[in-house]
């Protein structure tokens, strides 16, 4: 376990996470559509690429070029030179893209700062209730195992976004993928939609931090925080190294 953190640049979320994302594990973000999951990934990816490190971005749902341009601003060209974007068309291609990104990160010939899979469960969801559901579950499990190894061996933070389903019994939104996905992620964040542009990040799981929440908001140029009334935990603690 490392004490290093990758700051997201969103002040309230960084306080919630004691400085940012841990660099040797998988962080899962789940929430309903429009909760800010992809914008968060783009925000962090742009920050890493702007610092001169490579970003592997596996996109299954279609990244908004306009949103990336708004976040990047005048640094768009510099960011695109460090952004390796893969757009798989099915779960098999997604697995190959993750395997390639992981191998490149682990070999260490270039400074890799982030690996994103957005969304990790898009194609998996399409297979549910079909004849190939078991094969899809196995493929996703192998992909997650590859991501865990990459994060640990290359000390590269991994972000996966996840879709949700509504539990009729509990009336809550739950992440797809079941227990094997939740076990793979050492940090789990749920993004909630509030009023207007306001959003809330809820820390559902962390290996060293207590549960908590932080508000942020969506703007024309990305995500910002904190907002008035934010209740995120005050950190980082002594000894945490920010990267």
NUNUBA-856408 format. One line per 4 residues: number of its first residue (from 1); for each residue y, x, z of N, C-alpha, C. Coordinates in steps of 0.05 Angstrom, whole numbers. Layout:
! NUNUBA-856408
NUM	Y/X/Z/Y/X/Z/Y/X/Z; ...
! end
This chain:
! NUNUBA-856408
1	-24/17/0/0/0/0/25/18/0; 44/11/-17/69/27/-19/92/12/-6; 112/27/3/136/14/14/158/11/-7; 152/18/-32/172/16/-52/176/-13/-60
5	200/-19/-69/207/-45/-79/222/-43/-105; 218/-63/-122/234/-65/-147/254/-88/-142; 279/-81/-139/299/-102/-135/302/-120/-159; 303/-146/-155/306/-165/-177/334/-168/-187
9	353/-160/-170/381/-163/-176/393/-190/-167; 375/-207/-157/384/-233/-146/384/-230/-116; 408/-228/-104/411/-219/-76/395/-236/-57; 395/-262/-59/381/-279/-40/351/-275/-42
13	341/-272/-66/312/-268/-70/304/-241/-60; 320/-221/-64/314/-194/-55/314/-193/-24; 331/-208/-11/330/-209/18/304/-223/27; 297/-244/14/272/-258/20/248/-240/19
17	248/-222/-2/226/-204/-7/230/-176/6; 248/-175/25/252/-149/39/260/-127/20; 275/-133/0/285/-113/-19/276/-117/-47; 255/-132/-52/247/-137/-79/217/-139/-82
21	207/-137/-106/179/-139/-113/164/-114/-105; 141/-116/-92/125/-93/-86/114/-82/-113; 112/-55/-114/106/-42/-139/77/-36/-144; 59/-44/-126/31/-37/-130/13/-62/-129
25	25/-85/-135/9/-110/-133/19/-130/-153; 4/-152/-154/11/-175/-172/27/-195/-156; 50/-204/-168/66/-226/-157/62/-250/-175; 54/-273/-163/51/-298/-177/75/-316/-172
29	85/-328/-193/107/-347/-191/98/-373/-204; 98/-395/-188/90/-420/-200/112/-441/-194; 112/-462/-211/131/-483/-208/132/-500/-232; 144/-523/-230/146/-542/-253/164/-531/-275
33	162/-543/-298/179/-534/-320/208/-536/-313; 224/-516/-321/253/-516/-316/260/-506/-288; 241/-495/-273/247/-485/-246/258/-457/-246; 257/-444/-269/269/-417/-271/250/-394/-272
37	224/-400/-276/204/-378/-276/209/-358/-299; 212/-368/-323/216/-349/-346/243/-335/-343; 263/-349/-335/289/-336/-331/288/-314/-311; 273/-318/-290/269/-297/-270/255/-273/-282
41	234/-277/-298/220/-255/-311/239/-240/-330; 255/-254/-345/274/-241/-364/295/-226/-348; 304/-237/-326/324/-223/-310/314/-196/-300; 290/-196/-289/278/-172/-278/271/-153/-301
45	261/-163/-323/254/-146/-346/279/-132/-357; 301/-147/-359/325/-135/-369/335/-113/-351; 333/-118/-325/342/-98/-305/326/-72/-307; 300/-75/-311/282/-52/-313/287/-36/-339
49	289/-51/-361/294/-38/-387/322/-25/-388; 341/-38/-375/368/-26/-375/368/1/-360; 350/4/-341/348/29/-326/332/50/-341; 322/44/-365/309/63/-382/279/64/-379
53	267/44/-365/238/43/-362/227/22/-381; 202/25/-388/189/7/-407/179/-18/-393; 181/-40/-408/171/-66/-398/151/-77/-418; 127/-84/-409/107/-97/-425/109/-127/-419
57	115/-143/-439/120/-172/-435/100/-188/-452; 80/-200/-440/61/-217/-454/71/-246/-452; 79/-257/-475/92/-283/-476/74/-303/-490; 65/-324/-476/48/-344/-488/63/-370/-494
61	88/-373/-486/101/-398/-489/127/-397/-506; 135/-373/-513/159/-371/-530/184/-364/-514; 190/-338/-513/214/-329/-499/239/-338/-514; 259/-348/-500/284/-356/-512/301/-331/-518
65	304/-325/-544/320/-302/-552/349/-306/-543; 359/-330/-544/387/-335/-536/390/-330/-506; 370/-337/-490/372/-332/-461/371/-302/-456; 354/-287/-470/352/-259/-466/379/-246/-474
69	390/-255/-496/416/-244/-505/438/-249/-484; 438/-273/-472/458/-279/-452/455/-262/-427; 430/-257/-419/425/-240/-396/432/-211/-401; 425/-202/-425/428/-173/-432/457/-166/-438
73	472/-185/-449/500/-180/-456/503/-157/-476; 521/-139/-471/526/-117/-489/503/-96/-489; 484/-99/-470/462/-80/-468/437/-89/-484; 440/-110/-501/417/-121/-514/401/-101/-530
77	414/-85/-546/400/-65/-563/385/-45/-545; 398/-36/-524/385/-16/-506/361/-29/-492; 363/-54/-485/340/-68/-471/317/-72/-491; 323/-80/-515/302/-86/-535/286/-60/-542
81	299/-37/-540/285/-12/-546/264/-5/-524; 266/-18/-501/247/-12/-479/230/-37/-473; 232/-57/-490/216/-82/-485/194/-84/-506; 169/-82/-497/146/-85/-515/135/-113/-512
85	141/-131/-532/135/-159/-530/110/-165/-546; 91/-179/-532/66/-188/-545/66/-219/-544; 58/-232/-567/58/-261/-567/30/-271/-576; 10/-270/-558/-17/-278/-565/-18/-308/-572
89	-37/-315/-589/-40/-342/-598/-64/-357/-586; -79/-343/-569/-101/-356/-555/-109/-338/-531; -127/-348/-515/-135/-333/-491/-148/-306/-497; -163/-305/-518/-175/-280/-526/-154/-259/-533
93	-134/-266/-549/-113/-248/-556/-96/-241/-531; -93/-259/-513/-79/-254/-488/-93/-232/-472; -120/-234/-470/-135/-214/-456/-132/-187/-468; -133/-185/-495/-130/-160/-508/-102/-148/-503
97	-82/-165/-504/-54/-156/-499/-51/-144/-471; -63/-158/-451/-62/-148/-424/-77/-122/-421; -100/-120/-433/-116/-96/-432/-101/-72/-444; -88/-77/-467/-73/-55/-480/-49/-47/-463
101	-34/-66/-452/-12/-59/-435/-21/-44/-410; -43/-53/-398/-53/-40/-375/-61/-11/-380; -75/-7/-402/-84/20/-409/-60/39/-414; -39/29/-428/-16/45/-433/-1/52/-407
105	0/32/-388/14/37/-363/-2/57/-346; -28/56/-346/-44/74/-330/-45/102/-340; -43/105/-366/-44/133/-377/-20/149/-371; 2/135/-364/26/149/-354/42/166/-372
109	40/162/-398/54/178/-417/83/169/-422; 89/145/-412/116/135/-413/124/122/-387; 149/121/-379/157/110/-354/157/79/-355; 135/67/-345/131/38/-346/142/27/-319
113	159/7/-321/171/-4/-297/163/-32/-290; 149/-46/-309/143/-74/-304/123/-84/-325; 105/-102/-316/87/-116/-334/89/-146/-327; 94/-162/-347/98/-191/-344/78/-206/-361
117	65/-227/-350/49/-246/-366/61/-274/-360; 73/-285/-380/88/-310/-378/80/-329/-401; 64/-349/-396/50/-356/-371/21/-347/-373; 10/-339/-351/-18/-330/-351/-38/-352/-355
121	-30/-377/-350/-49/-399/-351/-44/-419/-373; -26/-413/-392/-20/-432/-413/-44/-438/-430; -58/-418/-440/-82/-423/-457/-106/-431/-440; -107/-421/-415/-128/-430/-397/-127/-460/-393
125	-103/-471/-390/-100/-499/-385/-110/-515/-409; -106/-505/-433/-115/-520/-457/-145/-522/-458; -159/-504/-443/-188/-504/-444/-201/-522/-423; -185/-532/-404/-196/-548/-382/-208/-574/-393
129	-231/-581/-381/-246/-605/-388/-259/-603/-416; -259/-579/-427/-273/-574/-452/-298/-559/-449; -313/-555/-471/-338/-541/-470/-336/-512/-464; -312/-501/-468/-308/-472/-464/-293/-466/-438
133	-293/-485/-419/-278/-482/-394/-289/-458/-378; -315/-456/-376/-327/-434/-360/-320/-407/-373; -321/-405/-399/-314/-380/-413/-285/-373/-408; -268/-393/-409/-239/-389/-404/-234/-379/-376
137	-248/-391/-356/-245/-383/-328/-254/-353/-325; -276/-346/-338/-285/-318/-336/-265/-299/-349; -255/-307/-372/-236/-290/-386/-210/-286/-370; -201/-307/-357/-177/-305/-341/-182/-288/-316
141	-206/-290/-304/-213/-274/-281/-213/-244/-288; -225/-237/-311/-225/-209/-320/-197/-199/-325; -181/-216/-337/-153/-208/-342/-138/-202/-316; -141/-220/-297/-128/-216/-271/-138/-190/-257
145	-164/-185/-259/-175/-160/-248/-162/-136/-260; -158/-137/-287/-145/-115/-301/-116/-111/-291; -102/-133/-287/-75/-131/-277/-73/-120/-249; -92/-127/-232/-93/-117/-204/-97/-87/-205
149	-116/-78/-221/-122/-49/-224/-98/-34/-234; -85/-45/-255/-61/-32/-266/-39/-29/-246; -33/-50/-231/-12/-49/-210/-19/-28/-190; -44/-27/-181/-51/-8/-160/-52/21/-169
153	-64/25/-192/-68/53/-202/-42/65/-214; -26/48/-228/-2/58/-241/23/54/-224; 20/40/-201/42/34/-184/64/19/-200; 56/0/-215/73/-16/-232/73/-45/-223
157	96/-57/-217/96/-85/-209/88/-103/-232; 72/-123/-225/62/-142/-245/71/-170/-236; 84/-184/-255/91/-212/-250/75/-230/-269; 62/-250/-257/50/-271/-273/62/-298/-266
161	68/-314/-286/77/-341/-280/54/-360/-284; 55/-382/-270/33/-401/-269/43/-429/-272; 28/-446/-286/35/-474/-288/24/-489/-264; 31/-515/-263/23/-530/-239/10/-556/-247
165	-4/-568/-228/-15/-595/-231/-9/-610/-205; -8/-637/-207/0/-653/-184/-25/-664/-170; -28/-658/-144/-49/-668/-128/-43/-697/-121; -59/-716/-131/-55/-744/-124/-60/-750/-95
169	-78/-735/-83/-84/-740/-54/-61/-731/-36; -51/-706/-42/-30/-695/-25/-2/-701/-35; 0/-708/-61/26/-713/-73/43/-687/-77; 29/-664/-79/43/-639/-81/36/-626/-108
173	54/-607/-116/49/-592/-140/33/-567/-133; 10/-562/-146/-7/-540/-139/-10/-522/-163; -13/-496/-159/-16/-477/-181/-44/-480/-194; -45/-475/-220/-70/-474/-235/-86/-449/-228
177	-111/-449/-235/-127/-425/-233/-145/-423/-209; -139/-439/-188/-157/-439/-165/-154/-415/-148; -175/-411/-131/-173/-390/-111/-174/-362/-122; -187/-357/-145/-189/-330/-155/-162/-320/-164
181	-145/-337/-174/-118/-329/-182/-101/-323/-157; -103/-341/-137/-87/-337/-112/-96/-312/-97; -122/-305/-98/-131/-281/-85/-121/-256/-99; -118/-257/-126/-109/-234/-141/-81/-227/-135
185	-64/-247/-129/-36/-242/-124/-31/-237/-94; -18/-215/-88/-11/-208/-60/15/-221/-51; 31/-229/-71/56/-244/-66/56/-269/-83; 61/-292/-71/62/-317/-85/89/-330/-79
189	103/-337/-100/128/-351/-98/126/-378/-112; 136/-399/-99/139/-425/-112/168/-430/-118; 174/-437/-143/202/-443/-151/205/-474/-151; 225/-484/-137/231/-512/-136/257/-518/-150
193	258/-541/-164/283/-551/-176/298/-567/-155; 323/-560/-151/341/-575/-134/361/-590/-151; 384/-596/-140/404/-611/-156/419/-592/-175; 425/-602/-198/441/-586/-217/428/-560/-225
197	443/-538/-222/433/-512/-229/420/-498/-206; 418/-511/-183/407/-498/-159/376/-498/-160; 365/-475/-152/336/-472/-150/329/-459/-123; 304/-462/-115/295/-450/-90/270/-434/-94
201	269/-410/-84/245/-394/-84/233/-395/-56; 208/-404/-55/193/-407/-30/171/-385/-29; 172/-369/-8/152/-348/-5/127/-361/8; 107/-366/-8/83/-379/1/63/-360/13
205	62/-335/2/43/-315/12/55/-288/8; 50/-270/27/58/-242/26/41/-227/46; 34/-202/39/16/-187/56/30/-176/81; 56/-176/81/70/-164/105/95/-180/114
209	103/-201/99/127/-216/106/120/-245/113; 137/-257/130/132/-285/138/141/-303/115; 131/-328/117/140/-348/98/170/-353/101; 183/-361/79/211/-366/80/221/-377/53
213	246/-380/50/257/-390/25/285/-379/20; 293/-380/-5/320/-371/-13/329/-387/-37; 354/-394/-37/365/-409/-60/378/-390/-80; 378/-398/-105/392/-384/-126/401/-405/-146
217	416/-397/-166/425/-416/-186/424/-405/-214; 420/-423/-233/420/-415/-261/448/-416/-272; 456/-395/-285/483/-394/-298/480/-389/-328; 502/-387/-341/501/-382/-370/491/-354/-376
221	493/-336/-357/485/-308/-361/460/-300/-345; 446/-320/-335/421/-313/-320/419/-326/-293; 408/-312/-274/405/-323/-247/423/-308/-227; 434/-323/-208/452/-311/-189/446/-322/-161
225	452/-306/-141/449/-315/-113/464/-294/-96; 469/-300/-71/461/-325/-58/481/-348/-64; 474/-371/-54/491/-394/-56/499/-403/-28; 520/-419/-25/528/-428/2/505/-442/16
229	500/-435/41/479/-447/57/451/-434/53; 450/-412/39/424/-398/35/413/-390/61; 386/-393/65/372/-386/90/351/-365/86; 354/-348/66/334/-327/62/334/-308/85
233	311/-295/89/308/-277/112/325/-253/108; 338/-243/129/355/-219/127/338/-194/128; 339/-177/107/324/-152/104/340/-136/84; 332/-113/74/306/-100/79/304/-86/106
237	279/-84/116/275/-70/141/278/-40/138; 280/-26/160/282/3/160/257/15/148; 260/35/131/238/49/119/230/40/92; 241/17/83/234/7/56/251/22/35
241	237/32/15/251/47/-7/255/28/-30; 280/25/-39/286/8/-61/285/24/-87; 274/12/-108/273/25/-134/287/9/-155
! end
